[in-house]
Amino acid sequence: MLGFLALIAYSTLNGPRYRVEVCMAYQGRSACRTVKAKSEQAAIRSGTENACADISSGVTDTMRCVESQPQSIKWLSRPAQK
């Protein structure tokens, strides 16, 4: 039981620290996705990939969408910068 509680505490304290909403536009379509990650770069990348998955079709379209600039990036939570 103690091990289980330690695992929960560890997961909570060391889990994703960044939460972001990324909006992408591609070929007249747009989508926004909210994701959590342990770094800013991972959060933006995941949000971009998730949004592009909904608005593009096929590998080539998806790659082009992911390589384009996000329409918007809105930070919902992130650690204070030191």
N, CA, C and O atoms as CSV, one atom per row, in Angstrom:
chain,resi,resn,atom,element,x,y,z
A,1,MET,N,N,0.825,-1.201,0.000
A,1,MET,CA,C,0.000,0.000,0.000
A,1,MET,C,C,0.867,1.262,0.000
A,1,MET,O,O,0.586,2.225,-0.713
A,2,LEU,N,N,1.913,1.236,0.803
A,2,LEU,CA,C,2.796,2.390,0.882
A,2,LEU,C,C,3.496,2.631,-0.453
A,2,LEU,O,O,3.684,3.777,-0.863
A,3,GLY,N,N,3.879,1.551,-1.128
A,3,GLY,CA,C,4.516,1.678,-2.440
A,3,GLY,C,C,3.581,2.307,-3.458
A,3,GLY,O,O,4.004,3.131,-4.269
A,4,PHE,N,N,2.318,1.923,-3.420
A,4,PHE,CA,C,1.320,2.470,-4.333
A,4,PHE,C,C,1.142,3.969,-4.099
A,4,PHE,O,O,1.073,4.741,-5.055
A,5,LEU,N,N,1.067,4.380,-2.839
A,5,LEU,CA,C,0.933,5.795,-2.514
A,5,LEU,C,C,2.172,6.581,-2.945
A,5,LEU,O,O,2.061,7.716,-3.407
A,6,ALA,N,N,3.347,5.976,-2.794
A,6,ALA,CA,C,4.583,6.629,-3.237
A,6,ALA,C,C,4.578,6.809,-4.750
A,6,ALA,O,O,5.008,7.846,-5.255
A,7,LEU,N,N,4.095,5.805,-5.471
A,7,LEU,CA,C,4.022,5.895,-6.929
A,7,LEU,C,C,3.077,7.016,-7.359
A,7,LEU,O,O,3.394,7.775,-8.274
A,8,ILE,N,N,1.940,7.121,-6.716
A,8,ILE,CA,C,0.986,8.192,-7.029
A,8,ILE,C,C,1.608,9.557,-6.744
A,8,ILE,O,O,1.485,10.473,-7.558
A,9,ALA,N,N,2.269,9.701,-5.608
A,9,ALA,CA,C,2.904,10.973,-5.268
A,9,ALA,C,C,3.996,11.316,-6.274
A,9,ALA,O,O,4.094,12.463,-6.710
A,10,TYR,N,N,4.812,10.346,-6.647
A,10,TYR,CA,C,5.872,10.571,-7.625
A,10,TYR,C,C,5.294,10.989,-8.975
A,10,TYR,O,O,5.785,11.928,-9.601
A,11,SER,N,N,4.253,10.292,-9.421
A,11,SER,CA,C,3.631,10.612,-10.710
A,11,SER,C,C,3.035,12.014,-10.703
A,11,SER,O,O,3.119,12.735,-11.698
A,12,THR,N,N,2.447,12.390,-9.605
A,12,THR,CA,C,1.831,13.707,-9.498
A,12,THR,C,C,2.878,14.812,-9.502
A,12,THR,O,O,2.711,15.826,-10.179
A,13,LEU,N,N,3.943,14.622,-8.757
A,13,LEU,CA,C,4.969,15.653,-8.640
A,13,LEU,C,C,5.868,15.741,-9.867
A,13,LEU,O,O,6.383,16.815,-10.175
A,14,ASN,N,N,6.062,14.644,-10.565
A,14,ASN,CA,C,6.969,14.631,-11.704
A,14,ASN,C,C,6.251,14.491,-13.040
A,14,ASN,O,O,6.882,14.172,-14.048
A,15,GLY,N,N,4.965,14.720,-13.062
A,15,GLY,CA,C,4.185,14.592,-14.287
A,15,GLY,C,C,4.317,15.830,-15.156
A,15,GLY,O,O,5.162,16.688,-14.902
A,16,PRO,N,N,3.490,15.919,-16.168
A,16,PRO,CA,C,3.533,17.055,-17.086
A,16,PRO,C,C,3.397,18.390,-16.351
A,16,PRO,O,O,2.537,18.547,-15.485
A,17,ARG,N,N,4.245,19.335,-16.705
A,17,ARG,CA,C,4.217,20.640,-16.065
A,17,ARG,C,C,3.729,21.729,-17.004
A,17,ARG,O,O,3.410,22.832,-16.557
A,18,TYR,N,N,3.666,21.442,-18.285
A,18,TYR,CA,C,3.251,22.436,-19.268
A,18,TYR,C,C,1.921,22.012,-19.883
A,18,TYR,O,O,1.737,20.856,-20.264
A,19,ARG,N,N,1.004,22.961,-19.972
A,19,ARG,CA,C,-0.296,22.715,-20.605
A,19,ARG,C,C,-0.527,23.844,-21.592
A,19,ARG,O,O,-0.448,25.019,-21.234
A,20,VAL,N,N,-0.816,23.483,-22.842
A,20,VAL,CA,C,-0.912,24.489,-23.891
A,20,VAL,C,C,-2.033,24.142,-24.860
A,20,VAL,O,O,-2.342,22.972,-25.083
A,21,GLU,N,N,-2.638,25.182,-25.431
A,21,GLU,CA,C,-3.600,25.000,-26.513
A,21,GLU,C,C,-2.919,25.501,-27.789
A,21,GLU,O,O,-2.519,26.662,-27.880
A,22,VAL,N,N,-2.795,24.606,-28.771
A,22,VAL,CA,C,-2.179,24.944,-30.049
A,22,VAL,C,C,-3.258,24.892,-31.128
A,22,VAL,O,O,-3.990,23.909,-31.243
A,23,CYS,N,N,-3.344,25.953,-31.909
A,23,CYS,CA,C,-4.296,26.006,-33.025
A,23,CYS,C,C,-3.509,26.018,-34.330
A,23,CYS,O,O,-2.562,26.787,-34.493
A,24,MET,N,N,-3.919,25.156,-35.252
A,24,MET,CA,C,-3.264,25.046,-36.555
A,24,MET,C,C,-4.286,25.303,-37.649
A,24,MET,O,O,-5.468,24.996,-37.497
A,25,ALA,N,N,-3.813,25.872,-38.759
A,25,ALA,CA,C,-4.635,26.064,-39.945
A,25,ALA,C,C,-3.880,25.463,-41.116
A,25,ALA,O,O,-2.677,25.672,-41.270
A,26,TYR,N,N,-4.613,24.699,-41.956
A,26,TYR,CA,C,-3.988,24.062,-43.104
A,26,TYR,C,C,-5.034,23.851,-44.192
A,26,TYR,O,O,-6.067,23.225,-43.952
A,27,GLN,N,N,-4.774,24.362,-45.364
A,27,GLN,CA,C,-5.645,24.216,-46.527
A,27,GLN,C,C,-7.106,24.547,-46.224
A,27,GLN,O,O,-8.015,23.796,-46.577
A,28,GLY,N,N,-7.309,25.679,-45.568
A,28,GLY,CA,C,-8.660,26.157,-45.291
A,28,GLY,C,C,-9.347,25.508,-44.104
A,28,GLY,O,O,-10.490,25.843,-43.795
A,29,ARG,N,N,-8.686,24.605,-43.447
A,29,ARG,CA,C,-9.259,23.961,-42.256
A,29,ARG,C,C,-8.447,24.361,-41.040
A,29,ARG,O,O,-7.271,24.706,-41.154
A,30,SER,N,N,-9.074,24.313,-39.883
A,30,SER,CA,C,-8.348,24.635,-38.659
A,30,SER,C,C,-8.817,23.744,-37.519
A,30,SER,O,O,-9.939,23.236,-37.515
A,31,ALA,N,N,-7.924,23.573,-36.555
A,31,ALA,CA,C,-8.233,22.773,-35.369
A,31,ALA,C,C,-7.342,23.240,-34.232
A,31,ALA,O,O,-6.215,23.685,-34.452
A,32,CYS,N,N,-7.855,23.136,-33.022
A,32,CYS,CA,C,-7.097,23.465,-31.819
A,32,CYS,C,C,-7.070,22.233,-30.919
A,32,CYS,O,O,-8.055,21.501,-30.822
A,33,ARG,N,N,-5.948,22.018,-30.275
A,33,ARG,CA,C,-5.816,20.897,-29.350
A,33,ARG,C,C,-5.100,21.357,-28.095
A,33,ARG,O,O,-4.158,22.148,-28.159
A,34,THR,N,N,-5.550,20.858,-26.955
A,34,THR,CA,C,-4.921,21.136,-25.674
A,34,THR,C,C,-4.170,19.888,-25.232
A,34,THR,O,O,-4.719,18.786,-25.229
A,35,VAL,N,N,-2.901,20.075,-24.858
A,35,VAL,CA,C,-2.057,18.944,-24.456
A,35,VAL,C,C,-1.247,19.308,-23.218
A,35,VAL,O,O,-1.113,20.480,-22.865
A,36,LYS,N,N,-0.710,18.278,-22.568
A,36,LYS,CA,C,0.192,18.427,-21.429
A,36,LYS,C,C,1.493,17.730,-21.778
A,36,LYS,O,O,1.497,16.708,-22.464
A,37,ALA,N,N,2.605,18.291,-21.299
A,37,ALA,CA,C,3.906,17.672,-21.530
A,37,ALA,C,C,4.893,18.153,-20.473
A,37,ALA,O,O,4.594,19.058,-19.694
A,38,LYS,N,N,6.069,17.539,-20.454
A,38,LYS,CA,C,7.091,17.891,-19.473
A,38,LYS,C,C,7.991,19.033,-19.922
A,38,LYS,O,O,8.765,19.550,-19.117
A,39,SER,N,N,7.912,19.437,-21.180
A,39,SER,CA,C,8.713,20.566,-21.654
A,39,SER,C,C,7.877,21.421,-22.607
A,39,SER,O,O,6.873,20.966,-23.154
A,40,GLU,N,N,8.315,22.670,-22.792
A,40,GLU,CA,C,7.609,23.565,-23.711
A,40,GLU,C,C,7.620,23.003,-25.122
A,40,GLU,O,O,6.593,22.982,-25.800
A,41,GLN,N,N,8.798,22.542,-25.567
A,41,GLN,CA,C,8.928,22.034,-26.927
A,41,GLN,C,C,8.042,20.817,-27.159
A,41,GLN,O,O,7.401,20.698,-28.203
A,42,ALA,N,N,8.010,19.923,-26.193
A,42,ALA,CA,C,7.184,18.715,-26.327
A,42,ALA,C,C,5.704,19.075,-26.349
A,42,ALA,O,O,4.926,18.457,-27.074
A,43,ALA,N,N,5.315,20.062,-25.566
A,43,ALA,CA,C,3.908,20.478,-25.532
A,43,ALA,C,C,3.488,21.077,-26.875
A,43,ALA,O,O,2.432,20.738,-27.410
A,44,ILE,N,N,4.315,21.961,-27.410
A,44,ILE,CA,C,3.983,22.581,-28.699
A,44,ILE,C,C,3.966,21.530,-29.800
A,44,ILE,O,O,3.063,21.518,-30.638
A,45,ARG,N,N,4.953,20.654,-29.802
A,45,ARG,CA,C,5.017,19.604,-30.831
A,45,ARG,C,C,3.793,18.692,-30.764
A,45,ARG,O,O,3.195,18.379,-31.794
A,46,SER,N,N,3.423,18.271,-29.566
A,46,SER,CA,C,2.261,17.379,-29.421
A,46,SER,C,C,0.969,18.074,-29.828
A,46,SER,O,O,0.127,17.479,-30.501
A,47,GLY,N,N,0.811,19.320,-29.428
A,47,GLY,CA,C,-0.389,20.062,-29.820
A,47,GLY,C,C,-0.477,20.248,-31.323
A,47,GLY,O,O,-1.547,20.120,-31.917
A,48,THR,N,N,0.672,20.557,-31.937
A,48,THR,CA,C,0.720,20.724,-33.383
A,48,THR,C,C,0.371,19.431,-34.098
A,48,THR,O,O,-0.451,19.424,-35.015
A,49,GLU,N,N,0.994,18.337,-33.682
A,49,GLU,CA,C,0.737,17.041,-34.319
A,49,GLU,C,C,-0.713,16.606,-34.148
A,49,GLU,O,O,-1.323,16.101,-35.091
A,50,ASN,N,N,-1.266,16.796,-32.964
A,50,ASN,CA,C,-2.655,16.394,-32.722
A,50,ASN,C,C,-3.639,17.215,-33.554
A,50,ASN,O,O,-4.585,16.670,-34.123
A,51,ALA,N,N,-3.411,18.528,-33.621
A,51,ALA,CA,C,-4.304,19.377,-34.421
A,51,ALA,C,C,-4.179,19.029,-35.904
A,51,ALA,O,O,-5.186,18.940,-36.606
A,52,CYS,N,N,-2.949,18.834,-36.382
A,52,CYS,CA,C,-2.744,18.513,-37.797
A,52,CYS,C,C,-3.345,17.165,-38.172
A,52,CYS,O,O,-3.778,16.977,-39.309
A,53,ALA,N,N,-3.378,16.238,-37.245
A,53,ALA,CA,C,-3.961,14.926,-37.530
A,53,ALA,C,C,-5.433,15.048,-37.901
A,53,ALA,O,O,-5.948,14.240,-38.674
A,54,ASP,N,N,-6.109,16.048,-37.357
A,54,ASP,CA,C,-7.538,16.233,-37.643
A,54,ASP,C,C,-7.814,16.992,-38.939
A,54,ASP,O,O,-8.882,16.836,-39.532
A,55,ILE,N,N,-6.873,17.802,-39.376
A,55,ILE,CA,C,-7.172,18.669,-40.523
A,55,ILE,C,C,-6.396,18.313,-41.783
A,55,ILE,O,O,-6.568,18.967,-42.812
A,56,SER,N,N,-5.559,17.310,-41.726
A,56,SER,CA,C,-4.808,16.908,-42.918
A,56,SER,C,C,-5.081,15.436,-43.204
A,56,SER,O,O,-5.554,14.691,-42.345
A,57,SER,N,N,-4.771,15.041,-44.429
A,57,SER,CA,C,-4.978,13.640,-44.782
A,57,SER,C,C,-3.733,13.123,-45.483
A,57,SER,O,O,-3.205,13.767,-46.390
A,58,GLY,N,N,-3.279,11.980,-45.064
A,58,GLY,CA,C,-2.095,11.385,-45.661
A,58,GLY,C,C,-0.816,11.898,-45.025
A,58,GLY,O,O,-0.795,12.927,-44.349
A,59,VAL,N,N,0.231,11.160,-45.260
A,59,VAL,CA,C,1.520,11.463,-44.643
A,59,VAL,C,C,2.069,12.803,-45.130
A,59,VAL,O,O,2.530,13.608,-44.322
A,60,THR,N,N,2.026,13.049,-46.424
A,60,THR,CA,C,2.592,14.282,-46.970
A,60,THR,C,C,1.868,15.506,-46.443
A,60,THR,O,O,2.513,16.463,-46.015
A,61,ASP,N,N,0.537,15.497,-46.465
A,61,ASP,CA,C,-0.239,16.621,-45.924
A,61,ASP,C,C,0.049,16.830,-44.445
A,61,ASP,O,O,0.210,17.965,-43.997
A,62,THR,N,N,0.112,15.764,-43.700
A,62,THR,CA,C,0.363,15.867,-42.263
A,62,THR,C,C,1.729,16.481,-42.009
A,62,THR,O,O,1.869,17.347,-41.144
A,63,MET,N,N,2.736,16.044,-42.749
A,63,MET,CA,C,4.085,16.597,-42.574
A,63,MET,C,C,4.119,18.081,-42.914
A,63,MET,O,O,4.759,18.864,-42.213
A,64,ARG,N,N,3.444,18.467,-43.970
A,64,ARG,CA,C,3.395,19.891,-44.344
A,64,ARG,C,C,2.683,20.712,-43.284
A,64,ARG,O,O,3.120,21.812,-42.945
A,65,CYS,N,N,1.601,20.186,-42.768
A,65,CYS,CA,C,0.855,20.888,-41.723
A,65,CYS,C,C,1.727,21.063,-40.478
A,65,CYS,O,O,1.817,22.161,-39.927
A,66,VAL,N,N,2.360,19.991,-40.044
A,66,VAL,CA,C,3.188,20.029,-38.833
A,66,VAL,C,C,4.346,21.015,-38.994
A,66,VAL,O,O,4.754,21.648,-38.020
A,67,GLU,N,N,4.875,21.153,-40.200
A,67,GLU,CA,C,6.000,22.053,-40.434
A,67,GLU,C,C,5.574,23.516,-40.543
A,67,GLU,O,O,6.424,24.407,-40.529
A,68,SER,N,N,4.277,23.774,-40.651
A,68,SER,CA,C,3.806,25.159,-40.747
A,68,SER,C,C,3.728,25.783,-39.346
A,68,SER,O,O,3.749,25.084,-38.333
A,69,GLN,N,N,3.639,27.102,-39.324
A,69,GLN,CA,C,3.556,27.829,-38.055
A,69,GLN,C,C,2.169,27.675,-37.428
A,69,GLN,O,O,1.165,27.710,-38.140
A,70,PRO,N,N,2.102,27.506,-36.111
A,70,PRO,CA,C,0.800,27.462,-35.448
A,70,PRO,C,C,0.051,28.772,-35.647
A,70,PRO,O,O,0.649,29.846,-35.702
A,71,GLN,N,N,-1.251,28.662,-35.753
A,71,GLN,CA,C,-2.107,29.842,-35.851
A,71,GLN,C,C,-2.069,30.597,-34.522
A,71,GLN,O,O,-2.037,31.828,-34.491
A,72,SER,N,N,-2.074,29.837,-33.428
A,72,SER,CA,C,-1.948,30.449,-32.105
A,72,SER,C,C,-1.442,29.414,-31.109
A,72,SER,O,O,-1.639,28.210,-31.271
A,73,ILE,N,N,-0.784,29.926,-30.073
A,73,ILE,CA,C,-0.305,29.109,-28.958
A,73,ILE,C,C,-0.737,29.824,-27.692
A,73,ILE,O,O,-0.376,30.980,-27.468
A,74,LYS,N,N,-1.510,29.136,-26.866
A,74,LYS,CA,C,-2.005,29.739,-25.623
A,74,LYS,C,C,-1.572,28.860,-24.463
A,74,LYS,O,O,-2.019,27.720,-24.330
A,75,TRP,N,N,-0.704,29.397,-23.633
A,75,TRP,CA,C,-0.226,28.641,-22.461
A,75,TRP,C,C,-1.285,28.660,-21.376
A,75,TRP,O,O,-1.726,29.725,-20.945
A,76,LEU,N,N,-1.691,27.481,-20.937
A,76,LEU,CA,C,-2.694,27.357,-19.883
A,76,LEU,C,C,-2.031,27.154,-18.529
A,76,LEU,O,O,-2.569,27.569,-17.502
A,77,SER,N,N,-0.854,26.510,-18.522
A,77,SER,CA,C,-0.046,26.420,-17.306
A,77,SER,C,C,1.378,26.080,-17.687
A,77,SER,O,O,1.625,25.265,-18.576
A,78,ARG,N,N,2.304,26.714,-17.002
A,78,ARG,CA,C,3.721,26.426,-17.172
A,78,ARG,C,C,4.468,27.007,-15.991
A,78,ARG,O,O,4.039,28.003,-15.408
A,79,PRO,N,N,5.583,26.390,-15.635
A,79,PRO,CA,C,6.343,26.870,-14.470
A,79,PRO,C,C,6.828,28.295,-14.687
A,79,PRO,O,O,7.067,28.729,-15.814
A,80,ALA,N,N,6.964,28.994,-13.602
A,80,ALA,CA,C,7.477,30.367,-13.671
A,80,ALA,C,C,8.910,30.344,-14.181
A,80,ALA,O,O,9.702,29.488,-13.786
A,81,GLN,N,N,9.237,31.269,-15.043
A,81,GLN,CA,C,10.596,31.378,-15.587
A,81,GLN,C,C,11.497,32.026,-14.549
A,81,GLN,O,O,11.123,33.010,-13.911
A,82,LYS,N,N,12.685,31.463,-14.388
A,82,LYS,CA,C,13.632,32.000,-13.383
A,82,LYS,C,C,14.612,32.932,-14.031
A,82,LYS,O,O,15.482,33.481,-13.355
